[in-house]
């Protein structure tokens, strides 16, 4: 069983090893794939959940995610309580288990065929994603009837924020929450792009490599999916050919606003 583990533990952190060890204890046939995201970056986690879960995947695939900044209540927390564990079943058959924190479920909110709370505790350990949640995820993966609780209302999941940096890949490409719109994003148009406090000139296009080396492109990237009705979603990204767009824009955080205006 393919199990994607999406979390903000840090590259190569011991926490990934501990969580995988606990998952394998409850799901011996699990084949874990680790995907780290920045600290507390629920928007990046949600982007990964959707990219992995709304595209074709092997039968039985499970996405287990944990980015839990415990921002649902600013007061002091008894027993290390935090956001509750939730479940989503996607049209691809992929099952998603993870805390409903921030925008972790925002990309799949509309597409999910089933949304429920998991039947597990939300407090009692600082490291809930190791001590409690793997057992709950395994129970869901194995189809145990008592593994799921009451329905999760879609209104309990925040809408996807517009015009934001959602994910930064290993090449420094900035993947955004701006959907590709051919009528809006005309090819070979010069635009000014501001991310955070940095503004640069870019060229729109049908693909990232439709610019010369050293130039910045604002184009539909490799991330997106097609729904059951054949409707395609493709996300715009900022790509510096031969360079690193993230560094060029001053290494903006996940969630930074992206502003686009016509050059000139």
Short mmCIF file of the C-alpha atoms (twelve columns), coordinates in Angstrom:
data_MODEL
# 
_entry.id   MODEL 
# 
loop_
_atom_site.group_PDB 
_atom_site.id 
_atom_site.type_symbol 
_atom_site.label_atom_id 
_atom_site.label_alt_id 
_atom_site.label_comp_id 
_atom_site.label_asym_id 
_atom_site.label_seq_id 
_atom_site.Cartn_x 
_atom_site.Cartn_y 
_atom_site.Cartn_z 
_atom_site.pdbx_PDB_model_num 
ATOM 1   C CA . UNK A 1   0.000   0.000  0.000   1 
ATOM 2   C CA . UNK A 2   1.402   3.364  -1.046  1 
ATOM 3   C CA . UNK A 3   1.319   5.792  1.902   1 
ATOM 4   C CA . UNK A 4   2.280   9.403  1.311   1 
ATOM 5   C CA . UNK A 5   3.432   11.129 4.491   1 
ATOM 6   C CA . UNK A 6   3.140   14.915 4.141   1 
ATOM 7   C CA . UNK A 7   4.381   16.846 7.175   1 
ATOM 8   C CA . UNK A 8   6.409   19.807 8.414   1 
ATOM 9   C CA . UNK A 9   8.859   17.779 10.503  1 
ATOM 10  C CA . UNK A 10  11.871  18.932 8.478   1 
ATOM 11  C CA . UNK A 11  14.063  17.269 5.855   1 
ATOM 12  C CA . UNK A 12  15.553  14.099 7.294   1 
ATOM 13  C CA . UNK A 13  14.114  14.786 10.744  1 
ATOM 14  C CA . UNK A 14  13.838  11.976 13.280  1 
ATOM 15  C CA . UNK A 15  10.089  12.638 13.452  1 
ATOM 16  C CA . UNK A 16  9.602   11.219 9.944   1 
ATOM 17  C CA . UNK A 17  11.377  8.015  10.968  1 
ATOM 18  C CA . UNK A 18  9.291   7.685  14.132  1 
ATOM 19  C CA . UNK A 19  6.005   8.225  12.310  1 
ATOM 20  C CA . UNK A 20  6.904   5.748  9.558   1 
ATOM 21  C CA . UNK A 21  7.920   3.200  12.180  1 
ATOM 22  C CA . UNK A 22  4.566   3.583  13.905  1 
ATOM 23  C CA . UNK A 23  2.639   3.430  10.611  1 
ATOM 24  C CA . UNK A 24  4.469   0.237  9.633   1 
ATOM 25  C CA . UNK A 25  3.570   -1.283 12.972  1 
ATOM 26  C CA . UNK A 26  -0.136  -0.873 12.196  1 
ATOM 27  C CA . UNK A 27  0.156   -1.248 8.393   1 
ATOM 28  C CA . UNK A 28  3.002   -3.740 7.760   1 
ATOM 29  C CA . UNK A 29  2.495   -3.593 3.985   1 
ATOM 30  C CA . UNK A 30  2.754   0.204  3.843   1 
ATOM 31  C CA . UNK A 31  5.246   1.699  1.374   1 
ATOM 32  C CA . UNK A 32  5.900   5.195  2.777   1 
ATOM 33  C CA . UNK A 33  6.899   8.142  0.604   1 
ATOM 34  C CA . UNK A 34  7.933   11.254 2.554   1 
ATOM 35  C CA . UNK A 35  7.088   14.793 1.424   1 
ATOM 36  C CA . UNK A 36  8.249   17.590 3.747   1 
ATOM 37  C CA . UNK A 37  6.702   21.056 3.679   1 
ATOM 38  C CA . UNK A 38  7.786   24.224 5.520   1 
ATOM 39  C CA . UNK A 39  6.981   24.725 9.187   1 
ATOM 40  C CA . UNK A 40  3.243   25.253 9.829   1 
ATOM 41  C CA . UNK A 41  2.598   25.605 6.061   1 
ATOM 42  C CA . UNK A 42  -0.900  24.141 5.858   1 
ATOM 43  C CA . UNK A 43  -1.392  25.670 2.388   1 
ATOM 44  C CA . UNK A 44  1.636   23.774 1.067   1 
ATOM 45  C CA . UNK A 45  0.393   20.592 2.741   1 
ATOM 46  C CA . UNK A 46  -3.009  21.046 1.112   1 
ATOM 47  C CA . UNK A 47  -1.373  21.587 -2.268  1 
ATOM 48  C CA . UNK A 48  0.564   18.319 -1.892  1 
ATOM 49  C CA . UNK A 49  -2.544  16.443 -0.733  1 
ATOM 50  C CA . UNK A 50  -4.452  17.552 -3.825  1 
ATOM 51  C CA . UNK A 51  -1.621  16.998 -6.296  1 
ATOM 52  C CA . UNK A 52  -1.068  13.462 -5.014  1 
ATOM 53  C CA . UNK A 53  -4.697  12.617 -4.323  1 
ATOM 54  C CA . UNK A 54  -6.548  14.057 -7.317  1 
ATOM 55  C CA . UNK A 55  -4.255  12.471 -9.896  1 
ATOM 56  C CA . UNK A 56  -4.123  8.782  -10.790 1 
ATOM 57  C CA . UNK A 57  -2.708  6.643  -8.002  1 
ATOM 58  C CA . UNK A 58  -2.351  2.924  -7.203  1 
ATOM 59  C CA . UNK A 59  -5.399  1.265  -5.707  1 
ATOM 60  C CA . UNK A 60  -5.476  1.644  -1.928  1 
ATOM 61  C CA . UNK A 61  -3.257  4.750  -1.822  1 
ATOM 62  C CA . UNK A 62  -3.396  6.608  1.486   1 
ATOM 63  C CA . UNK A 63  -2.242  10.165 2.173   1 
ATOM 64  C CA . UNK A 64  -1.333  10.781 5.798   1 
ATOM 65  C CA . UNK A 65  -0.616  14.422 6.531   1 
ATOM 66  C CA . UNK A 66  0.240   16.370 9.633   1 
ATOM 67  C CA . UNK A 67  0.800   20.110 9.741   1 
ATOM 68  C CA . UNK A 68  -0.838  21.171 12.987  1 
ATOM 69  C CA . UNK A 69  0.099   24.670 14.157  1 
ATOM 70  C CA . UNK A 70  -2.612  24.458 16.863  1 
ATOM 71  C CA . UNK A 71  -3.946  27.849 15.821  1 
ATOM 72  C CA . UNK A 72  -7.611  26.896 16.154  1 
ATOM 73  C CA . UNK A 73  -7.554  28.208 19.736  1 
ATOM 74  C CA . UNK A 74  -4.997  30.814 20.935  1 
ATOM 75  C CA . UNK A 75  -5.651  30.053 24.605  1 
ATOM 76  C CA . UNK A 76  -3.453  27.747 26.694  1 
ATOM 77  C CA . UNK A 77  -4.129  24.125 25.688  1 
ATOM 78  C CA . UNK A 78  -4.735  21.321 28.171  1 
ATOM 79  C CA . UNK A 79  -3.176  17.981 27.273  1 
ATOM 80  C CA . UNK A 80  -1.493  19.375 24.138  1 
ATOM 81  C CA . UNK A 81  -4.894  19.495 22.432  1 
ATOM 82  C CA . UNK A 82  -4.984  20.590 18.805  1 
ATOM 83  C CA . UNK A 83  -6.891  20.396 15.563  1 
ATOM 84  C CA . UNK A 84  -8.905  17.214 15.078  1 
ATOM 85  C CA . UNK A 85  -8.019  14.378 12.743  1 
ATOM 86  C CA . UNK A 86  -10.199 14.258 9.634   1 
ATOM 87  C CA . UNK A 87  -10.805 11.969 6.651   1 
ATOM 88  C CA . UNK A 88  -11.566 12.564 2.983   1 
ATOM 89  C CA . UNK A 89  -12.333 10.107 0.207   1 
ATOM 90  C CA . UNK A 90  -11.411 11.504 -3.204  1 
ATOM 91  C CA . UNK A 91  -12.909 10.619 -6.630  1 
ATOM 92  C CA . UNK A 92  -9.666  8.793  -7.524  1 
ATOM 93  C CA . UNK A 93  -10.227 6.380  -4.638  1 
ATOM 94  C CA . UNK A 94  -7.351  7.911  -2.680  1 
ATOM 95  C CA . UNK A 95  -8.066  8.237  1.041   1 
ATOM 96  C CA . UNK A 96  -6.741  11.198 2.988   1 
ATOM 97  C CA . UNK A 97  -6.191  11.228 6.759   1 
ATOM 98  C CA . UNK A 98  -4.818  14.258 8.566   1 
ATOM 99  C CA . UNK A 99  -5.584  17.145 10.857  1 
ATOM 100 C CA . UNK A 100 -8.108  19.692 9.617   1 
ATOM 101 C CA . UNK A 101 -5.763  22.611 10.199  1 
ATOM 102 C CA . UNK A 102 -5.664  25.804 8.174   1 
ATOM 103 C CA . UNK A 103 -5.829  25.057 4.448   1 
ATOM 104 C CA . UNK A 104 -4.784  21.398 4.601   1 
ATOM 105 C CA . UNK A 105 -8.110  20.313 3.040   1 
ATOM 106 C CA . UNK A 106 -8.923  23.480 1.080   1 
ATOM 107 C CA . UNK A 107 -7.764  22.197 -2.317  1 
ATOM 108 C CA . UNK A 108 -9.920  19.046 -2.038  1 
ATOM 109 C CA . UNK A 109 -12.901 20.541 -0.192  1 
ATOM 110 C CA . UNK A 110 -15.151 20.645 -3.258  1 
ATOM 111 C CA . UNK A 111 -13.896 17.447 -4.879  1 
ATOM 112 C CA . UNK A 112 -14.091 15.104 -1.872  1 
ATOM 113 C CA . UNK A 113 -16.823 12.491 -2.135  1 
ATOM 114 C CA . UNK A 114 -16.829 11.919 1.617   1 
ATOM 115 C CA . UNK A 115 -15.663 14.053 4.533   1 
ATOM 116 C CA . UNK A 116 -15.735 12.777 8.104   1 
ATOM 117 C CA . UNK A 117 -13.993 13.193 11.418  1 
ATOM 118 C CA . UNK A 118 -11.759 10.338 12.505  1 
ATOM 119 C CA . UNK A 119 -12.714 8.496  15.673  1 
ATOM 120 C CA . UNK A 120 -9.628  9.296  17.716  1 
ATOM 121 C CA . UNK A 121 -8.511  11.675 20.444  1 
ATOM 122 C CA . UNK A 122 -7.103  15.128 19.658  1 
ATOM 123 C CA . UNK A 123 -5.124  15.560 22.871  1 
ATOM 124 C CA . UNK A 124 -2.877  13.658 25.277  1 
ATOM 125 C CA . UNK A 125 0.481   13.949 23.514  1 
ATOM 126 C CA . UNK A 126 2.728   16.637 22.065  1 
ATOM 127 C CA . UNK A 127 3.459   14.187 19.227  1 
ATOM 128 C CA . UNK A 128 -0.069  13.076 18.309  1 
ATOM 129 C CA . UNK A 129 0.947   12.200 14.742  1 
ATOM 130 C CA . UNK A 130 3.165   9.463  16.163  1 
ATOM 131 C CA . UNK A 131 1.349   8.358  19.297  1 
ATOM 132 C CA . UNK A 132 -2.320  8.315  18.238  1 
ATOM 133 C CA . UNK A 133 -2.922  9.191  14.612  1 
ATOM 134 C CA . UNK A 134 -1.083  6.313  12.845  1 
ATOM 135 C CA . UNK A 135 -3.336  3.770  14.557  1 
ATOM 136 C CA . UNK A 136 -6.395  5.774  13.538  1 
ATOM 137 C CA . UNK A 137 -5.142  6.072  9.944   1 
ATOM 138 C CA . UNK A 138 -4.505  2.335  9.809   1 
ATOM 139 C CA . UNK A 139 -8.007  1.592  11.082  1 
ATOM 140 C CA . UNK A 140 -9.441  3.764  8.312   1 
ATOM 141 C CA . UNK A 141 -7.191  2.174  5.685   1 
ATOM 142 C CA . UNK A 142 -8.309  -1.287 6.809   1 
ATOM 143 C CA . UNK A 143 -11.969 -0.281 6.636   1 
ATOM 144 C CA . UNK A 144 -12.836 -0.813 10.280  1 
ATOM 145 C CA . UNK A 145 -16.434 0.337  10.864  1 
ATOM 146 C CA . UNK A 146 -15.614 2.221  14.087  1 
ATOM 147 C CA . UNK A 147 -12.730 4.175  12.546  1 
ATOM 148 C CA . UNK A 148 -14.820 7.133  11.408  1 
ATOM 149 C CA . UNK A 149 -17.000 9.537  13.334  1 
ATOM 150 C CA . UNK A 150 -19.558 12.147 12.380  1 
ATOM 151 C CA . UNK A 151 -19.581 13.969 9.013   1 
ATOM 152 C CA . UNK A 152 -17.232 16.910 8.573   1 
ATOM 153 C CA . UNK A 153 -19.097 19.926 7.206   1 
ATOM 154 C CA . UNK A 154 -17.455 21.490 4.159   1 
ATOM 155 C CA . UNK A 155 -18.023 24.866 5.792   1 
ATOM 156 C CA . UNK A 156 -15.567 23.768 8.515   1 
ATOM 157 C CA . UNK A 157 -12.827 23.823 5.859   1 
ATOM 158 C CA . UNK A 158 -11.675 27.314 4.825   1 
ATOM 159 C CA . UNK A 159 -11.880 28.342 1.182   1 
ATOM 160 C CA . UNK A 160 -8.691  28.374 -0.844  1 
ATOM 161 C CA . UNK A 161 -7.019  31.805 -0.596  1 
ATOM 162 C CA . UNK A 162 -6.605  33.507 -3.974  1 
ATOM 163 C CA . UNK A 163 -3.339  34.735 -5.489  1 
ATOM 164 C CA . UNK A 164 -0.911  33.156 -3.017  1 
ATOM 165 C CA . UNK A 165 2.308   31.177 -3.091  1 
ATOM 166 C CA . UNK A 166 1.188   27.624 -2.359  1 
ATOM 167 C CA . UNK A 167 4.355   25.585 -2.784  1 
ATOM 168 C CA . UNK A 168 8.033   26.027 -3.676  1 
ATOM 169 C CA . UNK A 169 9.595   23.072 -5.463  1 
ATOM 170 C CA . UNK A 170 13.227  21.979 -5.416  1 
ATOM 171 C CA . UNK A 171 14.041  24.142 -8.456  1 
ATOM 172 C CA . UNK A 172 12.757  27.301 -6.779  1 
ATOM 173 C CA . UNK A 173 9.597   27.483 -8.883  1 
ATOM 174 C CA . UNK A 174 6.753   29.281 -7.101  1 
ATOM 175 C CA . UNK A 175 3.511   27.364 -7.531  1 
ATOM 176 C CA . UNK A 176 0.518   29.589 -6.881  1 
ATOM 177 C CA . UNK A 177 -3.205  29.405 -6.159  1 
ATOM 178 C CA . UNK A 178 -3.884  31.275 -9.411  1 
ATOM 179 C CA . UNK A 179 -5.694  28.921 -11.802 1 
ATOM 180 C CA . UNK A 180 -4.698  29.085 -15.453 1 
ATOM 181 C CA . UNK A 181 -7.236  31.050 -17.477 1 
ATOM 182 C CA . UNK A 182 -6.411  31.334 -21.225 1 
ATOM 183 C CA . UNK A 183 -8.607  34.426 -21.551 1 
ATOM 184 C CA . UNK A 184 -6.824  36.145 -18.689 1 
ATOM 185 C CA . UNK A 185 -3.283  34.886 -19.219 1 
ATOM 186 C CA . UNK A 186 -2.513  35.674 -22.827 1 
ATOM 187 C CA . UNK A 187 0.693   34.232 -24.273 1 
ATOM 188 C CA . UNK A 188 3.802   36.409 -24.640 1 
ATOM 189 C CA . UNK A 189 2.472   39.313 -22.619 1 
ATOM 190 C CA . UNK A 190 4.829   41.322 -20.417 1 
ATOM 191 C CA . UNK A 191 3.604   41.623 -16.847 1 
ATOM 192 C CA . UNK A 192 4.896   42.963 -13.551 1 
ATOM 193 C CA . UNK A 193 4.806   40.437 -10.734 1 
ATOM 194 C CA . UNK A 194 5.051   41.379 -7.077  1 
ATOM 195 C CA . UNK A 195 5.587   38.716 -4.424  1 
ATOM 196 C CA . UNK A 196 5.996   40.176 -0.978  1 
ATOM 197 C CA . UNK A 197 8.143   43.297 -1.306  1 
ATOM 198 C CA . UNK A 198 9.892   42.291 -4.551  1 
ATOM 199 C CA . UNK A 199 8.559   43.177 -8.005  1 
ATOM 200 C CA . UNK A 200 9.994   41.709 -11.224 1 
ATOM 201 C CA . UNK A 201 9.041   41.589 -14.887 1 
ATOM 202 C CA . UNK A 202 7.812   38.321 -16.332 1 
ATOM 203 C CA . UNK A 203 6.420   37.002 -19.591 1 
ATOM 204 C CA . UNK A 204 3.207   35.013 -19.744 1 
ATOM 205 C CA . UNK A 205 3.139   31.899 -21.872 1 
ATOM 206 C CA . UNK A 206 1.733   28.441 -22.453 1 
ATOM 207 C CA . UNK A 207 4.719   26.781 -20.798 1 
ATOM 208 C CA . UNK A 208 7.529   27.636 -18.440 1 
ATOM 209 C CA . UNK A 209 10.261  27.161 -21.065 1 
ATOM 210 C CA . UNK A 210 8.633   29.616 -23.493 1 
ATOM 211 C CA . UNK A 211 11.148  32.265 -22.387 1 
ATOM 212 C CA . UNK A 212 14.844  32.742 -22.985 1 
ATOM 213 C CA . UNK A 213 17.396  31.698 -20.387 1 
ATOM 214 C CA . UNK A 214 17.574  34.181 -17.534 1 
ATOM 215 C CA . UNK A 215 13.996  35.368 -18.049 1 
ATOM 216 C CA . UNK A 216 11.083  34.936 -15.662 1 
ATOM 217 C CA . UNK A 217 7.971   33.140 -16.916 1 
ATOM 218 C CA . UNK A 218 4.460   33.292 -15.495 1 
ATOM 219 C CA . UNK A 219 2.838   30.236 -17.016 1 
ATOM 220 C CA . UNK A 220 0.751   27.142 -16.274 1 
ATOM 221 C CA . UNK A 221 3.049   24.714 -14.514 1 
ATOM 222 C CA . UNK A 222 3.158   20.963 -14.120 1 
ATOM 223 C CA . UNK A 223 0.740   20.885 -11.179 1 
ATOM 224 C CA . UNK A 224 -2.971  20.315 -11.539 1 
ATOM 225 C CA . UNK A 225 -5.531  17.628 -12.237 1 
ATOM 226 C CA . UNK A 226 -8.568  16.675 -14.299 1 
ATOM 227 C CA . UNK A 227 -11.866 15.888 -12.605 1 
ATOM 228 C CA . UNK A 228 -14.334 13.116 -13.420 1 
ATOM 229 C CA . UNK A 229 -16.114 15.379 -15.936 1 
ATOM 230 C CA . UNK A 230 -12.914 16.108 -17.814 1 
ATOM 231 C CA . UNK A 231 -12.515 19.633 -16.465 1 
ATOM 232 C CA . UNK A 232 -8.873  20.543 -16.079 1 
ATOM 233 C CA . UNK A 233 -7.346  22.614 -13.306 1 
ATOM 234 C CA . UNK A 234 -3.845  23.902 -13.928 1 
ATOM 235 C CA . UNK A 235 -2.030  26.229 -11.538 1 
ATOM 236 C CA . UNK A 236 0.115   29.152 -12.638 1 
ATOM 237 C CA . UNK A 237 3.695   29.237 -11.498 1 
ATOM 238 C CA . UNK A 238 6.652   31.580 -11.585 1 
ATOM 239 C CA . UNK A 239 9.681   30.018 -13.247 1 
ATOM 240 C CA . UNK A 240 13.088  31.626 -13.704 1 
ATOM 241 C CA . UNK A 241 14.741  29.790 -16.569 1 
ATOM 242 C CA . UNK A 242 18.301  28.931 -15.599 1 
ATOM 243 C CA . UNK A 243 17.788  30.298 -12.104 1 
ATOM 244 C CA . UNK A 244 15.724  30.181 -8.931  1 
ATOM 245 C CA . UNK A 245 12.521  32.254 -8.812  1 
ATOM 246 C CA . UNK A 246 12.136  31.778 -5.052  1 
ATOM 247 C CA . UNK A 247 15.541  33.363 -4.412  1 
ATOM 248 C CA . UNK A 248 14.929  36.095 -6.997  1 
ATOM 249 C CA . UNK A 249 11.801  37.125 -5.096  1 
ATOM 250 C CA . UNK A 250 13.616  37.208 -1.756  1 
ATOM 251 C CA . UNK A 251 12.555  33.715 -0.582  1 
ATOM 252 C CA . UNK A 252 8.932   34.563 0.238   1 
ATOM 253 C CA . UNK A 253 7.038   32.329 2.694   1 
ATOM 254 C CA . UNK A 254 4.180   30.038 1.781   1 
ATOM 255 C CA . UNK A 255 1.034   32.140 1.648   1 
ATOM 256 C CA . UNK A 256 2.757   35.282 0.348   1 
ATOM 257 C CA . UNK A 257 0.473   37.331 -1.905  1 
ATOM 258 C CA . UNK A 258 1.135   37.344 -5.639  1 
ATOM 259 C CA . UNK A 259 0.125   40.504 -7.510  1 
ATOM 260 C CA . UNK A 260 0.081   40.618 -11.307 1 
ATOM 261 C CA . UNK A 261 -0.308  43.737 -13.446 1 
ATOM 262 C CA . UNK A 262 0.336   44.591 -17.070 1 
ATOM 263 C CA . UNK A 263 3.803   45.988 -17.669 1 
ATOM 264 C CA . UNK A 264 4.166   49.530 -18.946 1 
# 
